[in-house]
């Protein structure tokens, strides 16, 4: 499943959509950025409510492909611009991290 396919299935709103649409290799859910640095996997999705520029910096460090911002959080322009510069997709959803994590888990494991 590619990033765009997952975002469509999650009914997520595209915030930053200038990226390479690669297959998702998994996902990690956390709001603690040091935890993301230690545990997120390359090529995966980050599911969080942390809508700020530092989230993009951490995603870049671990080569996360897409950030799903949950709970319909507002996303500042500097986060969007930073994600565009780094080629990281950013989507927003009204759903919680719990719901998005469960749905994405089910979708990714359905293909396995």
Secondary structure, DSSP 4 states (H G I P E B T S, - for coil): -BHHHHHHHTTPEEEE--S--PBP--EEE-S-HHHHHHH--TT-EEEES--SHHHHHHHHHTT--EEEE-TT----HHHHHHHHHHT-EEEE-SS-HHHHHHHHHHHHHH--
